[in-house]
Amino acid sequence: MTTDYASSTTESEIRGLIENRVRAIREKDVDAVVSEYAPDLVMFNLAPPLQSEGVNKKGIEKWFSQYEGVIDCEIRDLSISTGDDLAYSHYLHRITEIDGRCVAGHAVETKSSLRL
C-alpha cells in the first residue's frame, strides 16, 4: 500500500505526464508525444489501424498532418488511481482545430495504465 505522500507525489507526476502530452499535441511535436511511451505499448486508435503495438511515430505524424491550423487539446474529468507499482488514469480529452474559432473537433475517452 502506498503512503499518502507517495500516492500524492505519484499522482502529481502522472498529472505532469498528461500535461506534457497535451502540450506536445498542441505543438504537434511527435517526439514529445511518444517520449513517455513504453516500447511495448498497445494503443487503441480512432483511425485504422484501430489497435497498434509499439511506438508508431508515422501514425502520429499522419494524424497531425490532418490539422492545417493550431490544435487545442483539453482534458476533462481526470481520475488517477495509484498503487505500489501500477497506476491508472481515466479522462476525456477533446481535440479541436482552431483558426480563431473552433473548426472541427472530437472528444475521446482515454484510459491509461502506467507502470511505476
Secondary structure, DSSP 8 states (H G I E B T S, - for coil): ---HHHHHHHHHHHHHHHHHHHHHHHTT-HHHHHTT--TT-EEE-SSSSSEEES--HHHHHHHHHT-SSEEEEEEEEEEEEE-SSEEEEEEEEEEEEESSSEEEEEEEEEEEEEE-
